[in-house]
Amino acid sequence: MPKPTDASPKKSEKLSDQVYAFVFANIMDGAYPEGSRLPTEGQLAEQFGFSRPIIREALARLRDDGVIVSRQGSGSYVQAMPGGSSSRFGHLQSIADLERCNEFRVEVESAAAALAAVNATPGDLTAIRAAMAALEEIALSDDVGMEADFEFHKAIAEATGNRFFLGTLNSLKKPILFGMLLGRQFALKQPDERVAVVIAEHARIVDAIERKDGEAARDAMRRHLLASARRTFHGDR
C-alpha cells in the first residue's frame, strides 16, 4: 500500500478513509494478524502525517465495523478478519482474494447489465436514472460516494427481474465497498479527471440499458469493472 498523498484539511473525510483502507488492507494481507495490537494513534499519525482526530475517526469506523476492538489502557487489537464468517462466500484473506472477487463480479454484473437491458420496466429505468443522478451528484461534491456507487449497481441487479443477481451482489457488498475505497486512494492526485472518467463509464451503461441493447450493456459494464480493477489494483486513472 502506498503512503497516502497529502491533502488539504477540508478533505478530512478522505484522509480518514485513507487510514481506514491502509489498516484494513494490512489486516487482510496478514501484516496485522487477528489478535495482534495495532500501532498507536500517535504512531499512525506520524506515519501518515495526519492529525490524531483523523486517525481516531478511522479507528472508530474500524471498531464500528467489528474489525478491531479497543482495550482500555492497552490500545486497539484486530478482532476479526474482514469479510467475517457471516459471508456466504467465506473469509477474505488477502488483496489477492479481493482481485478474485472482482473477477467474479465482472462476469456476474456484465450478465446482469445485459439482462437488465432486456427486462427493465419503466419503474426500473426510473430507479437506474435516479441512482445515476445521485452518484453523479455525490461524486461531483468531492465525497467518497461508495454507497451511492453500490446503489447504482444494485438498481441494475434489481432490473434483471432475477432475485439471484441481487442476492449475489448483496453478499459481496463488503468486499465491493472496500475495493471502491481502495481505488479512491490511487485517484487523489487527479480527482477531477478520475471523476469524469468514472461518470462517463456509468453513463454508457445507463444509455445501453435504456436503448435495450443487451450486448452493449454487457460490454459497457465489463469495460467499467475492468477499468475499476485497474484503478484499484494498479493505480491507473
C-alpha positions as CSV (number, residue, x, y, z in Angstrom):
1,M,0.0,0.0,0.0
2,P,1.5,3.4,-0.9
3,K,1.6,6.1,1.7
4,P,-1.4,8.4,1.2
5,T,-0.7,11.7,-0.5
6,D,-1.1,15.0,1.3
7,A,-4.5,16.7,1.0
8,S,-6.0,19.9,2.3
9,P,-7.7,20.0,5.7
10,K,-11.2,20.4,4.1
11,K,-10.8,16.8,2.8
12,S,-10.6,15.3,6.3
13,E,-13.2,12.7,5.4
14,K,-11.0,11.4,2.6
15,L,-7.9,11.4,4.9
16,S,-9.7,9.2,7.4
17,D,-10.8,6.9,4.5
18,Q,-7.1,6.5,3.6
19,V,-6.2,5.4,7.1
20,Y,-9.1,3.1,7.2
21,A,-8.2,1.5,3.9
22,F,-4.5,1.2,4.8
23,V,-5.2,-0.6,8.1
24,F,-8.0,-2.7,6.6
25,A,-5.7,-3.8,3.7
26,N,-2.8,-4.7,6.1
27,I,-5.2,-6.8,8.2
28,M,-6.3,-8.6,5.0
29,D,-2.7,-9.2,4.0
30,G,-1.8,-10.5,7.4
31,A,0.5,-7.7,8.4
32,Y,-1.8,-7.2,11.4
33,P,-2.9,-10.8,12.3
34,E,-6.1,-11.5,14.2
35,G,-5.5,-10.8,17.9
36,S,-2.5,-8.5,17.2
37,R,-2.1,-5.0,18.5
38,L,-2.3,-2.1,16.0
39,P,0.2,0.8,16.1
40,T,-0.9,3.5,18.5
41,E,-2.7,6.7,17.4
42,G,0.5,8.6,17.7
43,Q,2.4,6.1,15.6
44,L,-0.2,6.1,12.9
45,A,-0.4,9.9,12.9
46,E,3.4,10.1,12.5
47,Q,3.4,7.5,9.7
48,F,0.6,9.3,7.7
49,G,1.5,12.9,8.6
50,F,-2.2,13.4,9.7
51,S,-3.7,14.7,12.9
52,R,-4.8,12.4,15.7
53,P,-8.5,13.2,15.2
54,I,-8.3,11.9,11.6
55,I,-6.6,8.7,12.9
56,R,-9.2,8.4,15.7
57,E,-12.1,8.7,13.2
58,A,-10.7,5.9,11.0
59,L,-10.1,3.6,14.1
60,A,-13.7,4.4,15.3
61,R,-15.0,3.2,11.9
62,L,-13.0,0.0,12.1
63,R,-14.4,-0.6,15.6
64,D,-17.9,0.0,14.3
65,D,-17.4,-2.5,11.5
66,G,-16.2,-5.1,14.1
67,V,-12.7,-5.3,12.6
68,I,-10.9,-4.1,15.7
69,V,-11.6,-3.7,19.4
70,S,-10.2,-1.2,21.9
71,R,-8.9,-2.4,25.3
72,Q,-8.7,0.4,27.8
73,G,-5.1,1.3,28.6
74,S,-3.8,-1.2,26.1
75,G,-4.7,0.0,22.6
76,S,-6.6,-1.4,19.6
77,Y,-6.5,-5.0,18.6
78,V,-7.5,-6.9,15.4
79,Q,-10.7,-8.7,16.3
80,A,-11.7,-10.4,13.1
81,M,-10.6,-10.8,9.5
82,P,-12.6,-8.5,7.2
83,G,-15.4,-10.4,5.5
84,G,-16.3,-12.5,8.5
85,S,-17.8,-15.9,8.8
86,S,-21.2,-14.5,8.1
87,S,-20.3,-14.0,4.4
88,R,-21.7,-16.9,2.3
89,F,-18.5,-16.6,0.2
90,G,-16.3,-17.2,3.3
91,H,-13.3,-15.2,4.6
92,L,-11.5,-12.6,2.6
93,Q,-7.9,-13.3,3.5
94,S,-5.8,-11.1,1.2
95,I,-5.8,-8.5,-1.6
96,A,-5.4,-11.4,-4.0
97,D,-8.8,-12.6,-2.7
98,L,-10.2,-9.2,-3.5
99,E,-8.9,-9.5,-7.0
100,R,-10.5,-12.9,-7.4
101,C,-13.8,-11.4,-6.1
102,N,-13.6,-8.7,-8.7
103,E,-13.1,-11.2,-11.5
104,F,-16.3,-13.0,-10.3
105,R,-18.0,-9.6,-10.1
106,V,-17.1,-8.8,-13.7
107,E,-18.8,-11.9,-15.0
108,V,-21.9,-11.6,-12.8
109,E,-22.6,-7.9,-13.3
110,S,-21.9,-7.9,-17.0
111,A,-24.6,-10.6,-17.4
112,A,-26.9,-8.6,-15.1
113,A,-26.5,-5.5,-17.2
114,A,-27.4,-7.4,-20.4
115,L,-30.4,-8.9,-18.7
116,A,-31.5,-5.6,-17.3
117,A,-31.4,-4.1,-20.8
118,V,-34.0,-6.7,-21.9
119,N,-36.1,-6.9,-18.8
120,A,-36.1,-3.4,-17.2
121,T,-39.6,-2.0,-16.6
122,P,-40.3,1.8,-16.8
123,G,-40.0,1.8,-13.0
124,D,-36.6,0.0,-13.1
125,L,-35.4,2.6,-15.6
126,T,-36.5,5.4,-13.4
127,A,-34.7,3.8,-10.4
128,I,-31.5,3.4,-12.5
129,R,-31.6,7.0,-13.7
130,A,-32.2,8.2,-10.1
131,A,-29.2,6.1,-8.9
132,M,-27.1,7.6,-11.7
133,A,-28.1,11.1,-10.8
134,A,-27.3,10.5,-7.1
135,L,-23.9,9.0,-7.9
136,E,-23.0,11.9,-10.2
137,E,-24.1,14.5,-7.6
138,I,-22.1,12.9,-4.8
139,A,-19.1,12.4,-7.0
140,L,-19.0,16.0,-8.0
141,S,-19.4,17.1,-4.4
142,D,-16.0,15.5,-3.7
143,D,-17.4,12.9,-1.4
144,V,-16.2,9.3,-1.4
145,G,-19.6,8.0,-2.8
146,M,-19.1,4.3,-2.2
147,E,-22.7,3.7,-1.1
148,A,-24.1,5.7,-4.0
149,D,-22.0,3.7,-6.4
150,F,-23.1,0.4,-4.8
151,E,-26.8,1.5,-5.1
152,F,-26.3,2.2,-8.8
153,H,-25.2,-1.4,-9.3
154,K,-28.0,-2.7,-7.1
155,A,-30.5,-0.9,-9.2
156,I,-29.2,-2.7,-12.3
157,A,-29.3,-6.0,-10.5
158,E,-32.9,-5.4,-9.5
159,A,-33.8,-4.5,-13.1
160,T,-32.9,-8.0,-14.2
161,G,-36.0,-9.4,-12.6
162,N,-33.9,-12.2,-11.2
163,R,-33.5,-12.1,-7.5
164,F,-30.3,-14.2,-7.6
165,F,-28.4,-11.3,-9.2
166,L,-29.4,-9.0,-6.4
167,G,-28.7,-11.6,-3.7
168,T,-25.2,-12.3,-5.1
169,L,-24.4,-8.5,-5.2
170,N,-25.6,-8.0,-1.6
171,S,-23.5,-11.0,-0.5
172,L,-20.4,-9.3,-2.0
173,K,-21.2,-5.8,-0.6
174,K,-18.3,-5.7,2.0
175,P,-15.5,-6.6,-0.5
176,I,-17.1,-4.4,-3.2
177,L,-17.2,-1.4,-0.9
178,F,-13.7,-2.0,0.2
179,G,-12.5,-2.3,-3.4
180,M,-14.1,1.1,-4.1
181,L,-12.4,2.6,-1.1
182,L,-9.1,1.2,-2.1
183,G,-9.4,2.5,-5.7
184,R,-10.1,6.0,-4.4
185,Q,-6.7,6.1,-2.8
186,F,-5.0,6.0,-6.1
187,A,-7.1,8.8,-7.6
188,L,-6.2,11.6,-5.2
189,K,-3.6,13.2,-7.4
190,Q,-6.1,13.7,-10.3
191,P,-9.5,13.5,-8.7
192,D,-11.3,15.7,-11.3
193,E,-10.1,13.6,-14.2
194,R,-11.0,10.4,-12.5
195,V,-14.5,11.6,-11.6
196,A,-15.2,12.5,-15.2
197,V,-14.0,9.1,-16.5
198,V,-16.0,7.1,-13.9
199,I,-19.2,9.1,-14.6
200,A,-18.8,8.6,-18.3
201,E,-18.4,4.8,-17.7
202,H,-21.6,4.6,-15.7
203,A,-23.4,6.8,-18.3
204,R,-22.6,4.4,-21.1
205,I,-24.1,1.5,-19.0
206,V,-27.3,3.5,-18.5
207,D,-27.5,4.5,-22.1
208,A,-27.2,0.9,-23.3
209,I,-29.9,-0.3,-20.9
210,E,-32.2,2.5,-21.9
211,R,-31.8,1.5,-25.6
212,K,-32.5,-2.1,-24.6
213,D,-29.2,-3.1,-26.2
214,G,-28.2,-6.1,-24.1
215,E,-24.8,-6.7,-25.7
216,A,-23.8,-3.0,-25.5
217,A,-24.9,-3.0,-21.8
218,R,-22.8,-6.1,-21.2
219,D,-19.8,-4.6,-22.8
220,A,-20.2,-1.2,-21.0
221,M,-20.4,-2.9,-17.6
222,R,-17.4,-5.2,-18.4
223,R,-15.3,-2.3,-19.5
224,H,-16.3,-0.3,-16.4
225,L,-15.5,-3.0,-13.9
226,L,-12.2,-3.9,-15.6
227,A,-11.1,-0.3,-15.6
228,S,-12.2,0.0,-12.0
229,A,-10.0,-3.0,-11.2
230,R,-7.0,-1.4,-12.9
231,R,-7.6,1.8,-10.9
232,T,-7.8,-0.2,-7.7
233,F,-5.0,-2.7,-8.0
234,H,-2.6,-0.9,-10.3
235,G,-3.2,2.8,-9.7
236,D,-4.4,3.5,-13.2
237,R,-6.7,6.5,-13.9
